[in-house]
Amino acid sequence: MRLLVLVSLLGIAPSPLLAQTLDPTKPTITVIGDGRAETPAEFAWLSFNLRGEGPTSPEAVTALTTTHRKLDASFRALPGKPALETRDGTLSIREVRPKACTVNYGAPNLSTGECAVIGSIATTNVQVKVTPAKQVGDVASLAAQLGAADVNVSNGGLTDTQPLEDKAMRLAVADARRQAQLIADASGRTLGSILRIQDSQTSVNSPLPMPPPPAPPPAYEAREDIVISAAKLAAPLAMTPPTITRAARVSVTYSLLP
């Protein structure tokens, strides 16, 4: 925390927020106020990879689709009925050849012989927005239970960050006044009105950039034979994503009266 008492304000740029002509012969005081506000995340982002295998590419894609549908249907059976928005990433379909077949990178292979294709693997990355954020642990646990790989809870977010930003700014202005009043009292002066106020720094403290809103998930039928019910969740996981934080800083100049 820095305190700066100015007898002369020559060379200080006008503020975009509040400015007036200052008399350099009159005593003033300039302080830097800091405000920080935080709140629990409203939603959390979860990502994982799904995989399907088969003797041919169509069969691998079919296996991947079946796993995806089972996962989506089972998500809807979780306790608390969290709101889920799913977005699929890039689809990859790769050929599988015998381990004994070693070739140079990029070299072509015939479709027959010792390097013939013996199967296919289809993979896709899935992102899920989980609301409320406190249920992301159960969603992650269920995804892993149903065969998802590389399960990762990345970050959380808020539907509207403006109230939190406003709170941080109000706290910064209040901190500036507290400092100014302390200095005025210590110097035997009376704190006057605000002559200039400027937002000198506004920062955002968030684990990772928020992904763009996902497209609506496909409407899968929740068939009983493919759904894992809430009672069958092998390992419930309580997890709280990091809080969302906003910080603000203001430079405020007050008049200093006798």
Phi, psi and omega in degrees: 000128182245139176242135183224114178262123182247127173272328179233139182251020179296135178093356177274128183289149177299147180272141176285345183266314182204126181209149173206166181294125182258139178269112184294348181273348181261141182291140177224170176222133179241130181229158176252118180257137180242139177226141181221127180230144179217157181206153178298149177294143178274327178222165179224153179256134179236138176226150178197169178248139175247151186221141174226139181237153177187164179297331179231167180300314178301322180290326177294318178295320178299317179297320178296317180296319179298316178297319180297315180295319179298320179296311181299317180294321181289325176305320184288348179265002181293148176297145181085347178047063179297147176282125184238133173240121187250139175226127179272144178263213183287136176266133179234130176238116185241144176279146178246131179239163181302147179298332181288346182274109178243126181226162175292150181301129177086353181286139180287155178235144174285158180276001177231170177091196186292341180253020179295150179293132180248358179175180180221153176233126177248129180228153175211151176263138182236136173243137181230128174267120186250123177231125003283160185298330184294347180263005182295331179297315179296321179295318179295318180296317180293322178299316179294322179298327183266013172103003178292144179245158178055046180291130185216126172264111190271306185194171178241182181195179179237146176293321180222115182269352185301314179302323180291320178295320178297319180296318179298321180292318178298320179293325178294317179295319179295323179294321178297315180296320179301315180295315181297319179296321179298315180293318179299315179296318182293331181266002178074024180250172176250130181286128180264207183275168177285129177260330182202137175221136184217135174284100187272340179193129173233126183234157178241127177247099181220138185308312182211155175303142181287133175294153177295158181303132182283158175288155179302140181289156177295150183274092178271146178279127182277079180285142183297327186285348181244001184267132169267115185286168180302325182292341182261007176294114189293322186217086175303139185231112176277124184214134179242114178297158179303148177293156177267130186236141171232143180230146180223153178219134179230147173254123185234131177250125178248154169282149181240113186263157179299000000 
